[in-house]
């Protein structure tokens, strides 16, 4: 290429006649939706939320994340105030899925996936969504039934106009297959930037030196999220000694306030395309899961001369899934107040209705 040709291309790009860059997408599904819509200037949008595009005179919702990836395209059905006040994984799914069912030129691969998704229109059709008033969402309702099914309703003038049910299946909600979900989770963990969080608050007793902050259990008593505190010179701090060691392990694996800084080396299950282990601060994993809406639980499986084997569960009741991580904690890490390595073997986005007491006897 001559210098003259190079200069001409640069000038054309500056004039907007040549795309300044290609759009990147958080999922392959979104790339297919964008191809069908042919939205002008999509690749030039900066991180943020946008509603200036339209489909059949209905506003679209487009969102670009901080990594300049297009992470959502759908019909605009939910105002931001509702997303902020009543967080739910179904908003993006409904906006994207209802749009997909309206697109006549959608990729055949996505059409095949749509046909296999058990979305039942009890009342109304995808076209009904085009008449939904997007300025408010007071007429919207969401039910979760036995960790298996969502049932959502829209009302207009006090009467149901659109009623849809679909499985609590995070693969379907996200638009990803299992391999893509694995890759997405590891990508998010690799990129994770810690931020301010709201610690749990307790009313500590006045006349004792120890305190157990009782939490919940998951399925069996062995999986709990209790935290153990000690009063040191008038200040309540999380226990980090090795006697008894389960207190340190519980605090270390469940709390962002734990003083120590364990390092996690995590691998996904052997069927995943993500074969290379990832090493990050353990608290990055913990905070990422909490950001997703997960509640952490912990249980000890075994103690050996070398250390401890335990299970960490991140349960998300609203989205109907569990992250399960088998961890190995060397004795050195516990004796060093949590400052040391932890090894994890992770399964992500397990449907919650598949998890039972028998699951942990395998």
C-alpha positions in Angstrom: 0.0 0.0 0.0 1.4 3.4 -1.0 1.5 6.3 1.4 -1.1 8.1 -0.8 -3.6 5.1 -0.4 -3.0 5.0 3.4 -3.7 8.7 3.8 -6.9 8.4 1.7 -8.2 5.5 3.9 -7.4 7.5 7.1 -9.3 10.6 5.6 -12.3 8.4 4.7 -12.4 6.9 8.2 -12.3 10.4 9.7 -15.2 11.4 7.4 -17.2 8.4 8.6 -17.2 6.6 5.2 -15.1 3.7 6.5 -16.1 2.1 9.9 -13.7 3.2 12.6 -13.8 -0.2 14.2 -15.7 -3.5 14.3 -18.3 -4.0 17.0 -17.6 -6.7 19.6 -20.3 -8.7 21.3 -20.6 -10.4 24.7 -22.3 -13.4 23.1 -22.7 -14.9 19.6 -26.5 -14.6 20.0 -26.2 -10.8 20.2 -24.0 -10.8 17.1 -26.8 -12.6 15.2 -29.4 -10.1 16.4 -27.3 -7.1 15.4 -26.7 -8.6 12.0 -30.5 -9.0 11.5 -31.2 -5.4 12.6 -28.3 -3.7 10.8 -28.2 -0.8 13.3 -26.1 2.1 12.0 -23.2 3.3 14.1 -23.4 0.4 16.6 -19.7 0.0 16.6 -19.1 3.6 17.5 -21.2 3.7 20.7 -19.3 4.3 24.0 -20.1 2.3 27.2 -23.6 3.1 28.4 -27.3 2.4 27.7 -29.1 3.6 24.6 -32.8 3.7 23.4 -32.5 5.8 20.2 -32.8 2.8 17.9 -36.3 1.6 16.9 -37.8 -1.6 15.5 -41.3 -1.3 14.0 -41.7 2.0 15.7 -40.8 0.5 19.1 -37.7 1.7 21.0 -34.8 -0.8 21.3 -32.6 -1.1 24.4 -28.9 -1.4 23.6 -26.2 -1.6 26.3 -22.4 -1.4 26.0 -20.3 -2.6 28.9 -17.1 -1.1 30.3 -15.1 -3.4 28.0 -16.7 -1.9 24.9 -18.7 -5.1 24.3 -22.3 -5.0 23.2 -23.9 -6.9 26.0 -27.6 -6.4 25.3 -29.9 -5.7 22.4 -33.7 -6.1 22.8 -37.1 -4.4 22.7 -37.2 -1.6 25.3 -39.7 -2.9 27.8 -38.4 -2.0 31.3 -37.4 1.5 32.4 -34.1 1.9 34.3 -35.8 2.8 37.5 -37.4 -0.7 37.6 -34.1 -2.4 36.8 -32.6 -0.5 39.7 -35.3 -1.1 42.3 -36.3 -4.7 41.4 -33.2 -6.4 40.0 -34.1 -9.5 37.9 -32.3 -11.7 35.3 -35.5 -11.9 33.2 -35.5 -8.3 31.9 -32.7 -8.7 29.4 -33.9 -12.1 28.4 -37.5 -10.9 27.7 -36.4 -7.9 25.8 -34.0 -9.9 23.6 -36.1 -13.0 23.2 -39.3 -11.2 22.2 -37.3 -9.2 19.7 -35.7 -12.4 18.2 -39.2 -13.8 17.7 -40.2 -10.8 15.6 -37.1 -10.7 13.3 -37.9 -12.3 9.9 -34.2 -12.5 8.8 -32.7 -13.9 11.9 -29.8 -16.4 11.5 -31.1 -20.0 11.1 -28.9 -21.2 13.9 -30.6 -18.8 16.4 -34.0 -19.8 15.0 -33.2 -23.4 15.7 -32.3 -22.5 19.3 -35.5 -20.4 19.6 -37.6 -23.4 18.5 -36.1 -25.5 21.3 -36.6 -23.0 24.0 -39.8 -23.7 26.0 -41.3 -20.2 26.0 -45.1 -20.6 26.3 -47.4 -17.7 25.5 -50.3 -18.2 27.8 -51.8 -14.9 26.6 -50.8 -12.7 23.7 -48.0 -13.1 21.2 -44.5 -11.6 20.6 -46.3 -8.9 18.6 -48.2 -7.9 21.8 -44.9 -6.6 23.2 -44.8 -3.9 20.6 -47.8 -2.3 22.2 -46.4 -2.3 25.8 -45.9 1.2 27.2 -42.2 1.5 28.0 -42.5 4.7 30.1 -43.4 2.7 33.2 -43.7 -0.9 34.2 -46.2 -0.9 37.0 -48.3 -3.5 35.1 -45.5 -6.0 35.1 -45.4 -9.0 37.4 -42.9 -11.9 37.9 -43.3 -15.2 39.7 -40.8 -18.0 40.3 -42.2 -21.4 40.8 -40.2 -24.2 42.5 -36.9 -23.0 41.1 -38.2 -24.4 37.8 -40.4 -21.9 36.0 -40.8 -18.1 35.6 -44.3 -16.7 34.9 -44.4 -13.1 33.9 -47.4 -10.9 33.1 -48.1 -7.5 31.7 -51.3 -5.7 32.4 -52.9 -2.9 30.5 -55.9 -1.0 31.9 -56.1 -3.5 34.7 -56.3 -6.5 32.5 -53.6 -9.0 31.5 -52.5 -8.5 27.9 -49.3 -10.7 27.8 -48.6 -13.7 29.9 -45.5 -15.8 29.3 -43.9 -18.8 31.1 -40.4 -20.2 30.6 -37.9 -22.4 32.5 -35.5 -21.1 35.1 -32.6 -22.1 32.8 -29.7 -19.6 32.9 -28.3 -20.9 29.6 -31.6 -19.8 28.0 -31.7 -16.5 29.9 -28.2 -15.6 28.9 -28.5 -16.7 25.3 -25.3 -18.8 25.8 -24.6 -22.5 25.6 -22.6 -24.2 28.4 -19.2 -23.7 26.7 -19.9 -20.0 26.1 -21.1 -19.6 29.7 -17.8 -21.1 31.0 -15.8 -18.7 28.8 -17.9 -15.7 29.8 -17.5 -16.4 33.6 -13.7 -16.9 33.3 -13.5 -13.7 31.2 -15.4 -11.8 33.8 -13.2 -13.2 36.6 -10.0 -12.3 34.6 -11.2 -8.7 34.1 -12.7 -8.2 37.5 -12.0 -4.9 39.2 -12.8 -4.8 43.0 -15.1 -2.1 44.2 -16.9 -0.9 47.3 -19.3 -3.3 48.8 -21.8 -3.2 51.7 -20.6 -5.4 54.6 -23.0 -7.4 56.7 -24.1 -5.6 59.9 -24.5 -7.3 63.3 -25.5 -6.3 66.8 -22.5 -7.6 68.7 -23.0 -8.6 72.4 -21.4 -6.4 75.1 -20.1 -9.0 77.6 -18.5 -11.8 75.6 -15.3 -12.1 73.6 -16.7 -14.3 70.8 -19.7 -14.1 68.6 -21.3 -16.3 65.9 -23.1 -14.4 63.2 -25.7 -17.0 62.4 -26.6 -17.3 58.7 -28.6 -19.6 56.5 -28.1 -23.2 55.4 -28.4 -24.6 51.9 -30.1 -28.1 51.6 -28.2 -29.6 54.5 -26.8 -28.2 57.8 -23.3 -28.9 56.5 -23.6 -26.0 54.0 -23.9 -22.7 56.0 -22.7 -19.1 55.9 -22.0 -18.4 59.5 -19.3 -16.0 60.4 -17.1 -16.1 63.5 -16.0 -13.0 65.4 -13.6 -12.2 68.2 -13.4 -9.1 70.4 -9.8 -7.8 70.3 -9.2 -4.8 72.5 -12.8 -3.6 72.1 -13.0 -4.2 68.4 -15.0 -7.1 66.8 -12.9 -8.8 64.1 -13.4 -12.0 62.1 -11.5 -14.9 63.6 -8.4 -15.9 61.7 -6.6 -18.3 64.0 -6.2 -22.0 63.4 -8.0 -23.2 66.5 -10.6 -24.3 65.6 -9.6 -24.1 61.9 -13.2 -24.3 60.5 -13.8 -20.8 61.8 -10.9 -19.4 59.8 -12.0 -21.4 56.7 -15.6 -20.2 56.9 -14.6 -16.6 57.4 -11.9 -16.8 54.6 -14.2 -18.3 52.0 -17.4 -16.4 52.8 -16.6 -12.9 53.9 -15.1 -9.9 52.0 -14.1 -8.5 55.4 -11.7 -11.2 56.2 -8.3 -9.7 56.9 -6.2 -12.3 55.0 -5.8 -12.3 51.3 -5.9 -15.9 49.9 -5.0 -16.5 46.2 -7.2 -18.7 44.2 -6.0 -20.9 41.3 -9.2 -22.1 39.6 -9.9 -24.6 36.8 -13.2 -25.4 35.1 -14.5 -28.9 34.6 -12.8 -31.1 32.1 -15.5 -30.6 29.4 -14.9 -26.9 29.2 -12.9 -25.2 26.5 -11.2 -23.1 29.2 -8.3 -25.5 29.9 -5.8 -23.1 31.4 -6.1 -22.5 35.2 -6.6 -18.9 36.2 -5.0 -17.3 39.3 -6.7 -14.4 41.0 -7.3 -13.1 44.5 -10.0 -15.2 46.0 -12.0 -12.1 47.0 -12.3 -11.3 43.3 -14.2 -14.6 42.8 -16.3 -14.0 45.9 -17.2 -10.4 45.0 -18.0 -11.3 41.4 -20.5 -13.9 42.6 -22.0 -11.6 45.1 -22.4 -9.0 42.3 -24.3 -11.6 40.3 -26.8 -11.8 43.2 -25.3 -15.0 44.7 -25.4 -16.0 48.4 -22.2 -17.9 49.4 -22.2 -21.2 51.5 -19.4 -23.4 52.7 -18.9 -26.9 54.0 -15.8 -28.9 55.0 -15.5 -32.3 53.2 -12.3 -33.7 54.6 -9.1 -32.9 56.6 -5.8 -34.4 55.6 -2.2 -33.9 56.9 -1.7 -31.5 54.0 -4.8 -29.3 54.6 -8.5 -29.2 54.0 -11.0 -30.1 51.3 -14.2 -28.1 51.2 -17.0 -27.0 48.9 -18.1 -23.5 48.2 -21.6 -22.9 46.8 -22.7 -19.6 45.3 -26.5 -19.8 45.1 -28.6 -17.5 43.0 -32.3 -18.1 43.8 -33.6 -15.3 41.5 -31.8 -16.7 38.5 -32.2 -20.3 39.5 -28.5 -21.5 39.4 -25.6 -22.5 41.6 -21.9 -22.2 41.1 -20.1 -25.1 42.8 -16.4 -25.0 43.6 -14.5 -27.8 45.2 -11.5 -26.2 47.0 -8.3 -27.4 48.5 -6.8 -25.2 51.3 -3.3 -26.1 52.3 -2.6 -26.2 56.1 0.0 -23.4 55.5 -2.7 -21.0 54.3 -4.9 -21.6 57.4 -1.9 -21.3 59.8 -0.8 -18.0 58.0 -4.2 -16.4 58.7 -5.5 -17.0 55.2 -2.5 -15.5 53.4 -1.7 -18.3 51.0 -2.9 -20.4 48.1 -6.3 -22.0 47.5 -7.0 -24.4 44.7 -10.5 -24.5 43.2 -12.3 -26.8 40.7 -15.4 -25.0 39.5 -18.7 -25.8 37.9 -20.7 -22.8 36.9 -24.5 -22.1 36.3 -25.8 -25.5 37.5 -29.7 -25.3 37.4 -30.8 -25.0 41.0 -33.6 -27.6 40.5 -30.9 -30.1 39.6 -29.2 -29.7 43.0 -30.5 -32.0 45.8 -29.1 -33.6 48.9 -28.0 -36.6 46.8 -25.9 -34.2 44.6 -23.3 -33.9 47.5 -23.1 -37.6 48.1 -21.4 -38.3 44.8 
